[in-house]
């Protein structure tokens, strides 16, 4: 091959006893990008930074748990087969997370946090959607460092070189493969751009931009998933399980989007739920009420402490002065 994409020769580095994986760094970079982009868009819609950060800090750990749960449930044979340590389901550092589980469980965590904070989940999802696409674009480069999740063999100039130790069984004779990580990364960047342009043009709101993100992402994922060589538990004949799930999510997201365009047109007037306190009025009311508990009455004077009644002094000008009455 005259032209091809080389794969990295290392997948991480060590700092003392700590092993740092480039895959993890790509995921962290994606989280930071989604945070920064989402926070900026959230503030532009009138949201408070504290609300955004609280919701994200709920969504991230729950999303990680969901990503692992989905992967394990769709690869049970890798963790509960004879001779396999079943406790390996918790060894997330060995790899094995799924984006569908991350988004689904993360959305559930965000929904709960939005209710607790009194803000609209749809507004939060619309603000975060472009950042999620950028995060996925960055995270996919972790697969490049690990030489994994590549596609069918190809002799195209952008074929990805895969070391013999990482080639799928039955494809050892091939040297270059479709770089599905690159296809997905570029598609996710395109999705982010489309979402921003559509939002500026049509002022999408009430969760419609989030639905559009899911529809666009799963549309592209359906095709990249179809050419991947990594093992999948096929339950739909020649269609890979994750490819079938991508098609299902696309249909559902598209249907939800079309329904919302008719039933919930326009954008939310604000990010707060109806009846929920706003940041200026009720969100800090508890702090104000707590401060009122420390207010005390004025300290008594020395005369009041001794039991001497106060002497009333007439105000000047309230009553006219009179001459003393002479003795009769």
PADOLO-325959 format. One line per 3 residues: number of its first residue (from 1); their letters; for each residue x negated, y negated, z negated of C-alpha. Coordinates in Angstrom, 1 decimal. Example, Ala and Ser with C-alpha at 12.3 -4.5 7.8 and 13.67 -1.06 7.14 Angstrom:
2
1 = as = -12.3 4.5 -7.8 | -13.7 1.1 -7.1
END
This chain:
328
1 = xxx = 0.0 0.0 0.0 | -1.4 -3.4 1.0 | 1.2 -5.3 -1.0
4 = xxx = 2.8 -4.1 -4.2 | 3.5 -5.2 -7.8 | 1.0 -3.7 -10.2
7 = xxx = 2.2 -2.5 -13.7 | 0.4 -3.7 -16.8 | -2.2 -1.3 -18.2
10 = xxx = -1.2 -2.1 -21.8 | 2.1 -2.5 -23.5 | 1.0 -4.2 -26.7
13 = xxx = -1.8 -5.1 -29.1 | -2.7 -4.7 -32.7 | -3.1 -7.2 -35.5
16 = xxx = -4.7 -5.2 -38.3 | -2.2 -2.4 -39.1 | 0.6 -4.1 -37.3
19 = xxx = 1.4 -3.0 -33.7 | 2.9 -5.8 -31.5 | 4.8 -4.6 -28.4
22 = xxx = 5.2 -6.9 -25.4 | 8.7 -5.5 -25.0 | 9.6 -6.9 -28.4
25 = xxx = 8.0 -10.2 -27.6 | 10.2 -10.4 -24.4 | 13.3 -9.8 -26.4
28 = xxx = 12.3 -12.5 -28.9 | 11.6 -14.9 -26.1 | 15.1 -14.2 -24.8
31 = xxx = 16.7 -14.8 -28.1 | 14.9 -18.1 -28.5 | 16.0 -19.2 -25.0
34 = xxx = 19.6 -18.3 -25.6 | 19.5 -20.1 -29.0 | 18.0 -23.3 -27.5
37 = xxx = 20.3 -23.4 -24.4 | 23.4 -22.5 -26.4 | 22.8 -25.0 -29.1
40 = xxx = 22.4 -27.8 -26.6 | 25.6 -26.9 -24.9 | 27.4 -26.5 -28.2
43 = xxx = 26.4 -29.9 -29.3 | 27.5 -31.4 -26.0 | 31.0 -30.0 -26.7
46 = xxx = 31.1 -31.7 -30.1 | 30.1 -28.7 -32.2 | 28.0 -28.8 -35.3
49 = xxx = 24.5 -27.3 -35.4 | 25.2 -25.6 -38.8 | 28.2 -23.8 -37.3
52 = xxx = 26.2 -22.6 -34.3 | 23.3 -21.3 -36.3 | 25.6 -19.5 -38.8
55 = xxx = 27.5 -17.7 -36.0 | 24.3 -16.7 -34.1 | 22.7 -15.4 -37.3
58 = xxx = 25.8 -13.2 -37.7 | 25.8 -12.1 -34.0 | 22.1 -11.2 -33.7
61 = xxx = 21.7 -8.4 -36.3 | 25.1 -6.9 -35.6 | 24.2 -7.0 -31.9
64 = xxx = 21.0 -5.1 -32.5 | 22.8 -2.4 -34.5 | 25.4 -2.2 -31.7
67 = xxx = 22.7 -1.9 -29.0 | 21.1 1.1 -30.9 | 24.5 2.7 -31.6
70 = xxx = 25.6 2.6 -28.0 | 22.3 4.0 -26.8 | 22.4 6.9 -29.3
73 = xxx = 26.0 7.7 -28.6 | 25.3 7.9 -24.9 | 22.1 10.0 -25.4
76 = xxx = 23.1 12.4 -28.2 | 21.0 15.1 -26.7 | 17.8 13.1 -27.3
79 = xxx = 18.5 12.8 -31.0 | 20.5 15.9 -32.1 | 19.0 18.7 -30.0
82 = xxx = 17.3 21.7 -31.6 | 13.8 20.7 -32.8 | 14.5 16.9 -32.8
85 = xxx = 14.3 14.9 -36.0 | 17.8 13.5 -36.4 | 16.4 10.6 -38.5
88 = xxx = 14.9 9.4 -35.2 | 18.2 7.6 -34.5 | 16.8 4.9 -36.8
91 = xxx = 13.4 4.6 -35.2 | 14.4 1.7 -33.0 | 10.7 0.7 -32.6
94 = xxx = 10.3 3.8 -30.4 | 12.7 2.2 -27.9 | 16.3 2.9 -27.0
97 = xxx = 18.7 0.0 -27.0 | 21.6 -0.8 -24.7 | 22.8 -4.2 -23.5
100 = xxx = 26.4 -3.2 -23.5 | 26.3 -2.4 -27.2 | 24.4 -5.6 -27.9
103 = xxx = 26.9 -7.8 -26.2 | 30.0 -6.0 -27.5 | 29.0 -5.8 -31.1
106 = xxx = 27.3 -9.2 -31.0 | 30.6 -10.7 -29.7 | 32.5 -8.9 -32.6
109 = xxx = 30.1 -10.4 -35.1 | 30.4 -13.9 -33.5 | 34.2 -13.6 -33.5
112 = xxx = 34.2 -12.9 -37.3 | 31.8 -15.8 -37.9 | 33.8 -18.2 -35.8
115 = xxx = 36.9 -17.4 -37.8 | 35.1 -18.0 -41.1 | 33.7 -21.3 -39.8
118 = xxx = 37.0 -22.4 -38.4 | 35.8 -22.8 -34.8 | 37.0 -21.5 -31.5
121 = xxx = 35.4 -18.3 -30.3 | 36.1 -19.1 -26.7 | 34.3 -22.5 -27.0
124 = xxx = 31.3 -20.8 -28.6 | 31.2 -18.1 -25.9 | 31.4 -20.6 -23.1
127 = xxx = 28.6 -22.6 -24.6 | 26.4 -19.5 -25.1 | 27.1 -17.7 -21.8
130 = xxx = 24.3 -19.3 -19.6 | 21.8 -18.8 -22.4 | 22.7 -15.1 -22.6
133 = xxx = 22.0 -14.7 -18.9 | 18.6 -16.3 -19.3 | 17.9 -14.2 -22.3
136 = xxx = 18.6 -11.0 -20.3 | 16.3 -12.3 -17.5 | 13.4 -12.6 -20.0
139 = xxx = 14.1 -9.4 -21.8 | 14.0 -7.3 -18.6 | 10.3 -8.0 -18.3
142 = xxx = 9.8 -5.8 -21.3 | 10.6 -2.9 -19.1 | 7.8 -3.9 -16.8
145 = xxx = 5.3 -3.7 -19.6 | 6.6 -0.2 -20.6 | 6.7 1.0 -16.9
148 = xxx = 10.3 2.2 -17.4 | 13.8 1.9 -15.8 | 12.4 1.6 -12.3
151 = xxx = 14.3 2.6 -9.1 | 13.9 5.0 -6.2 | 10.7 5.3 -4.3
154 = xxx = 10.0 2.6 -1.7 | 7.3 1.4 0.6 | 8.5 -2.2 0.7
157 = xxx = 5.9 -4.9 0.0 | 7.4 -5.6 -3.4 | 7.3 -1.9 -4.5
160 = xxx = 6.3 -1.5 -8.2 | 3.3 0.6 -9.0 | 3.9 3.2 -11.6
163 = xxx = 1.2 5.2 -13.3 | 1.4 9.0 -12.9 | 2.1 9.4 -16.7
166 = xxx = 5.2 7.3 -16.4 | 6.7 8.7 -13.2 | 10.0 10.5 -13.4
169 = xxx = 10.0 14.3 -13.1 | 10.1 15.3 -9.4 | 8.7 12.0 -8.2
172 = xxx = 5.1 12.4 -9.1 | 4.0 12.3 -5.5 | 5.3 8.7 -5.1
175 = xxx = 3.2 5.7 -6.2 | 5.6 2.7 -5.7 | 9.3 2.3 -6.7
178 = xxx = 12.0 -0.3 -6.6 | 11.3 -2.9 -9.4 | 14.8 -2.8 -10.8
181 = xxx = 13.6 -4.9 -13.8 | 12.8 -7.7 -11.3 | 16.1 -7.4 -9.4
184 = xxx = 18.0 -7.7 -12.6 | 15.9 -10.5 -13.9 | 16.4 -12.6 -10.7
187 = xxx = 20.1 -11.8 -10.7 | 20.5 -12.9 -14.3 | 18.7 -16.2 -13.5
190 = xxx = 21.1 -16.6 -10.6 | 24.1 -15.9 -12.9 | 22.9 -18.6 -15.3
193 = xxx = 22.7 -21.1 -12.5 | 26.1 -20.2 -11.2 | 27.6 -20.6 -14.6
196 = xxx = 26.2 -24.0 -15.2 | 27.3 -25.2 -11.7 | 30.8 -23.8 -12.1
199 = xxx = 31.1 -25.3 -15.6 | 30.1 -28.8 -14.3 | 32.4 -28.6 -11.3
202 = xxx = 35.5 -27.1 -12.9 | 35.0 -27.8 -16.7 | 35.6 -24.2 -17.6
205 = xxx = 36.9 -23.6 -21.1 | 38.9 -21.4 -23.5 | 36.6 -18.4 -22.9
208 = xxx = 36.7 -18.4 -19.1 | 33.0 -19.0 -18.6 | 32.2 -16.1 -20.9
211 = xxx = 34.5 -13.9 -18.9 | 32.8 -15.1 -15.7 | 29.4 -14.2 -17.2
214 = xxx = 30.5 -10.7 -18.0 | 32.0 -10.2 -14.5 | 28.9 -11.6 -12.7
217 = xxx = 26.4 -9.7 -14.8 | 28.2 -6.3 -14.5 | 28.6 -6.8 -10.7
220 = xxx = 24.9 -7.0 -10.3 | 24.2 -4.3 -12.8 | 26.4 -1.9 -10.9
223 = xxx = 24.0 -1.9 -8.0 | 20.7 -1.9 -9.9 | 22.0 0.9 -12.1
226 = xxx = 22.8 3.0 -9.0 | 19.1 3.2 -7.9 | 17.4 3.8 -11.3
229 = xxx = 15.6 7.0 -11.8 | 15.6 7.3 -15.6 | 17.7 10.1 -17.0
232 = xxx = 21.4 9.4 -17.6 | 24.2 11.6 -18.9 | 26.3 11.6 -15.8
235 = xxx = 30.0 12.2 -16.5 | 31.5 10.8 -13.3 | 29.9 13.1 -10.7
238 = xxx = 27.2 11.2 -8.7 | 27.8 7.9 -10.5 | 25.6 7.3 -13.6
241 = xxx = 27.4 6.7 -16.8 | 26.1 3.2 -17.2 | 27.0 2.4 -13.6
244 = xxx = 30.6 3.5 -14.2 | 30.7 1.4 -17.4 | 29.4 -1.6 -15.4
247 = xxx = 32.2 -1.1 -12.9 | 34.8 -0.8 -15.6 | 33.6 -3.9 -17.4
250 = xxx = 33.6 -5.9 -14.2 | 37.2 -5.0 -13.4 | 38.3 -5.9 -17.0
253 = xxx = 36.3 -9.1 -17.1 | 37.6 -10.2 -13.7 | 41.2 -9.4 -14.7
256 = xxx = 40.8 -11.4 -17.9 | 39.3 -14.3 -16.0 | 42.2 -14.4 -13.5
259 = xxx = 44.8 -14.2 -16.3 | 43.1 -17.1 -18.2 | 42.9 -19.2 -15.1
262 = xxx = 46.7 -19.1 -14.9 | 47.7 -18.8 -18.6 | 45.0 -21.0 -20.2
265 = xxx = 43.9 -23.6 -17.7 | 41.5 -26.4 -18.6 | 39.0 -26.8 -21.4
268 = xxx = 39.5 -27.0 -25.1 | 39.9 -30.5 -26.5 | 37.5 -29.6 -29.3
271 = xxx = 35.6 -26.7 -30.8 | 37.6 -26.5 -34.1 | 40.6 -24.2 -34.5
274 = xxx = 44.0 -25.8 -34.9 | 44.5 -26.7 -38.6 | 40.9 -26.1 -39.5
277 = xxx = 39.0 -28.9 -41.3 | 36.6 -30.9 -39.2 | 33.0 -31.6 -40.1
280 = xxx = 33.9 -35.2 -40.9 | 37.0 -34.5 -43.1 | 37.4 -31.1 -44.6
283 = xxx = 34.3 -29.1 -44.0 | 32.4 -30.9 -46.8 | 35.5 -31.4 -49.0
286 = xxx = 34.3 -28.7 -51.3 | 31.1 -30.5 -51.9 | 32.9 -33.7 -52.7
289 = xxx = 35.3 -32.0 -55.0 | 32.4 -30.4 -56.8 | 30.8 -33.8 -57.2
292 = xxx = 34.0 -35.2 -58.8 | 33.6 -32.7 -61.7 | 30.6 -34.6 -62.9
295 = xxx = 32.4 -38.0 -63.0 | 33.0 -39.2 -66.6 | 34.9 -42.0 -68.3
298 = xxx = 33.0 -45.2 -69.3 | 31.0 -44.9 -72.5 | 32.8 -46.5 -75.6
301 = xxx = 31.5 -49.8 -77.0 | 30.0 -50.0 -80.5 | 33.2 -51.6 -81.8
304 = xxx = 35.3 -48.8 -80.3 | 33.1 -46.2 -81.9 | 33.5 -47.9 -85.3
307 = xxx = 37.3 -48.0 -85.0 | 37.5 -51.7 -84.7 | 40.4 -52.7 -82.4
310 = xxx = 39.3 -54.8 -79.5 | 40.0 -58.6 -79.6 | 42.1 -59.8 -76.8
313 = xxx = 40.8 -63.0 -75.3 | 43.4 -65.1 -73.4 | 42.5 -65.9 -69.9
316 = xxx = 41.7 -69.5 -69.2 | 44.5 -71.4 -67.6 | 47.1 -68.8 -68.3
319 = xxx = 48.9 -70.8 -71.1 | 48.9 -74.6 -71.6 | 47.2 -76.0 -74.7
322 = xxx = 49.5 -77.5 -77.4 | 48.8 -79.9 -80.3 | 49.2 -78.5 -83.8
325 = xxx = 52.6 -79.2 -85.4 | 52.4 -81.7 -88.3 | 53.6 -80.7 -91.8
328 = x = 57.1 -81.7 -92.6
END
